Amino acid sequence: MNDTTTLPPLPDRLSIDPSSPYHVAAVFENDVGIKFNDKERLDVEEYCISERWIKVASTKSLDRRGRPLQIKLKGKVEAFYR
């Protein structure tokens, strides 16, 4: 029996940046949600469940390539499919 509704398991660490080694394109075919300290966040760029952190873009500061700097926040991290 061929089940097409099975979703790939969410990795321990995931990034939305395609140039990152932690980017998994198959996961992004579905909508992924992140809960940080029991509150859903929509601005997460990278997360690690085992190390308990997320990275979000700062609003004003840019790195030398013109991309927003990332701020690391520590706390309880949960990833899920919506």
C-alpha positions in Angstrom: 0.0 0.0 0.0 1.4 3.4 -1.0 0.6 6.2 1.5 1.3 9.6 0.1 0.2 11.5 3.2 3.2 10.5 5.3 5.3 13.5 6.3 9.1 13.4 6.7 10.2 13.5 10.3 11.2 16.9 11.6 15.0 17.1 12.2 16.6 18.1 15.5 18.1 21.2 13.8 16.6 23.0 10.8 17.3 26.2 8.9 15.3 28.2 6.3 18.5 29.3 4.6 19.1 27.1 1.5 22.9 27.6 1.7 22.9 26.1 5.3 23.9 22.5 5.9 20.8 22.2 8.1 18.3 23.1 5.3 16.1 20.1 4.4 14.0 21.0 1.4 11.6 18.0 1.8 10.4 19.4 5.1 9.5 22.8 3.7 7.1 21.2 1.2 4.7 21.3 4.2 3.9 24.1 6.6 6.2 23.9 9.7 5.3 25.6 13.0 7.6 26.4 15.9 6.6 26.8 19.6 9.1 28.6 21.7 8.4 28.6 25.5 4.8 27.4 24.7 4.1 30.3 22.4 4.0 30.0 18.6 6.6 32.1 16.7 6.4 33.0 13.1 9.8 34.7 12.7 12.1 31.7 13.4 14.9 31.3 10.9 16.7 28.3 12.5 16.1 26.1 15.5 17.7 23.3 17.5 15.5 21.2 19.7 18.3 19.3 21.6 20.3 22.5 22.4 17.0 24.4 23.2 17.5 27.6 21.0 16.0 29.4 18.1 17.5 32.2 15.9 15.4 35.1 14.7 16.4 38.1 12.5 17.2 41.4 14.2 15.1 44.3 13.0 17.8 46.9 12.3 21.3 45.4 12.2 22.8 43.9 9.0 25.8 41.6 8.5 28.5 42.4 5.9 26.5 40.6 3.2 23.4 42.8 3.8 21.3 40.2 5.5 19.7 40.8 9.0 21.8 39.6 11.9 20.4 36.7 13.8 19.7 36.7 17.5 19.9 33.4 19.4 17.1 32.9 22.1 17.3 30.0 24.5 14.3 28.2 25.9 11.9 25.3 25.3 11.6 24.5 21.5 8.9 22.4 19.9 8.6 21.8 16.1 5.4 20.6 14.4 3.5 20.4 11.1 0.5 22.6 10.8 
